[in-house]
Amino acid sequence: MSGTPVGHGYLFDAYCHYHLKVGDAFVEASYRSSAETVEVFGSSTKNADGKHIAWREIIRRTAA
């Protein structure tokens, strides 16, 4: 896939949204960053069981 567009998205300041087709499913992911965290919100029209799913993650910066 290197160099080939696989989806569409946009970026506004600290917010990024992206969606792409993966097999028969459509996946959307949004990222919102701050100084200490990145919040991830996502959804997929089909998981391994064929069901629609959504998730939220918070990734925190740790000391190096």
GROMACS elastic network, one bead per residue, 0.5 to 0.9 nm:
[ bonds ]
;  ai    aj funct       b0    kb
    1     4     6  0.53006   500
    1     5     6  0.76314   500
    1     6     6  0.74889   500
    2     5     6  0.83078   500
    5     8     6  0.78757   500
    6    19     6  0.88073   500
    6    20     6  0.62238   500
    6    21     6  0.75622   500
    7    18     6  0.70186   500
    7    19     6  0.55796   500
    7    21     6  0.69327   500
    8    17     6  0.84554   500
    8    18     6  0.56528   500
    8    19     6  0.55504   500
    8    20     6  0.64980   500
    9    16     6  0.73115   500
    9    17     6  0.52899   500
    9    19     6  0.62105   500
    9    20     6  0.87253   500
   10    15     6  0.83509   500
   10    16     6  0.57884   500
   10    17     6  0.55081   500
   10    18     6  0.66091   500
   11    14     6  0.74393   500
   11    15     6  0.57301   500
   11    17     6  0.65591   500
   11    18     6  0.88280   500
   12    15     6  0.51992   500
   12    16     6  0.64195   500
   12    17     6  0.88799   500
   13    16     6  0.80574   500
   14    31     6  0.79352   500
   14    32     6  0.55803   500
   14    33     6  0.53018   500
   14    34     6  0.71612   500
   15    30     6  0.72242   500
   15    31     6  0.56621   500
   15    33     6  0.66853   500
   16    29     6  0.82162   500
   16    30     6  0.55397   500
   16    31     6  0.50498   500
   16    32     6  0.65028   500
   16    33     6  0.87765   500
   17    28     6  0.73935   500
   17    29     6  0.57724   500
   17    31     6  0.63575   500
   17    32     6  0.88320   500
   18    27     6  0.82884   500
   18    28     6  0.57321   500
   18    29     6  0.53920   500
   18    30     6  0.63835   500
   18    31     6  0.87723   500
   19    26     6  0.70302   500
   19    27     6  0.55084   500
   19    29     6  0.63587   500
   19    30     6  0.87723   500
   20    25     6  0.85243   500
   20    26     6  0.57474   500
   20    27     6  0.54946   500
   20    28     6  0.66788   500
   21    24     6  0.70335   500
   21    25     6  0.57602   500
   21    27     6  0.62110   500
   21    28     6  0.89225   500
   22    25     6  0.52516   500
   22    26     6  0.59999   500
   22    27     6  0.69387   500
   23    26     6  0.80124   500
   24    45     6  0.84724   500
   24    46     6  0.75854   500
   25    44     6  0.64408   500
   25    45     6  0.52722   500
   25    46     6  0.52666   500
   25    47     6  0.79053   500
   26    43     6  0.82132   500
   26    44     6  0.56191   500
   26    45     6  0.55117   500
   26    46     6  0.74994   500
   27    42     6  0.72988   500
   27    43     6  0.57518   500
   27    45     6  0.67368   500
   27    46     6  0.85060   500
   28    41     6  0.81963   500
   28    42     6  0.54296   500
   28    43     6  0.53264   500
   28    44     6  0.64518   500
   29    40     6  0.68977   500
   29    41     6  0.56375   500
   29    43     6  0.66389   500
   29    44     6  0.88757   500
   30    39     6  0.79844   500
   30    40     6  0.56836   500
   30    41     6  0.50849   500
   30    42     6  0.62461   500
   31    38     6  0.65292   500
   31    39     6  0.55885   500
   31    41     6  0.65559   500
   31    42     6  0.87985   500
   32    37     6  0.82696   500
   32    38     6  0.56044   500
   32    39     6  0.51364   500
   32    40     6  0.67387   500
   32    41     6  0.86538   500
   33    36     6  0.78710   500
   33    37     6  0.58716   500
   33    39     6  0.63237   500
   33    40     6  0.88478   500
   34    37     6  0.53298   500
   34    38     6  0.63251   500
   34    39     6  0.85342   500
   35    38     6  0.84438   500
   35    61     6  0.83580   500
   36    59     6  0.84468   500
   36    60     6  0.58700   500
   36    61     6  0.52627   500
   36    62     6  0.83850   500
   37    58     6  0.65755   500
   37    59     6  0.54022   500
   37    61     6  0.60391   500
   38    57     6  0.81931   500
   38    58     6  0.58501   500
   38    59     6  0.51172   500
   38    60     6  0.66830   500
   38    61     6  0.85043   500
   39    56     6  0.72696   500
   39    57     6  0.58068   500
   39    59     6  0.63169   500
   39    60     6  0.87522   500
   40    55     6  0.79898   500
   40    56     6  0.55176   500
   40    58     6  0.62443   500
   40    59     6  0.78514   500
   41    54     6  0.75612   500
   41    55     6  0.58185   500
   41    57     6  0.65853   500
   41    58     6  0.89045   500
   42    53     6  0.83311   500
   42    54     6  0.55078   500
   42    55     6  0.52519   500
   42    56     6  0.64223   500
   42    57     6  0.87105   500
   43    46     6  0.88641   500
   43    52     6  0.74241   500
   43    53     6  0.55190   500
   43    55     6  0.63053   500
   43    56     6  0.89771   500
   44    47     6  0.67075   500
   44    51     6  0.84270   500
   44    52     6  0.57548   500
   44    53     6  0.54356   500
   44    54     6  0.64691   500
   45    50     6  0.80129   500
   45    51     6  0.68070   500
   45    53     6  0.66449   500
   45    54     6  0.88121   500
   46    49     6  0.73585   500
   46    53     6  0.69379   500
   47    50     6  0.50495   500
   47    51     6  0.54123   500
   47    52     6  0.64190   500
   47    53     6  0.67108   500
   48    51     6  0.75221   500
   49    52     6  0.89402   500
   61    64     6  0.89246   500
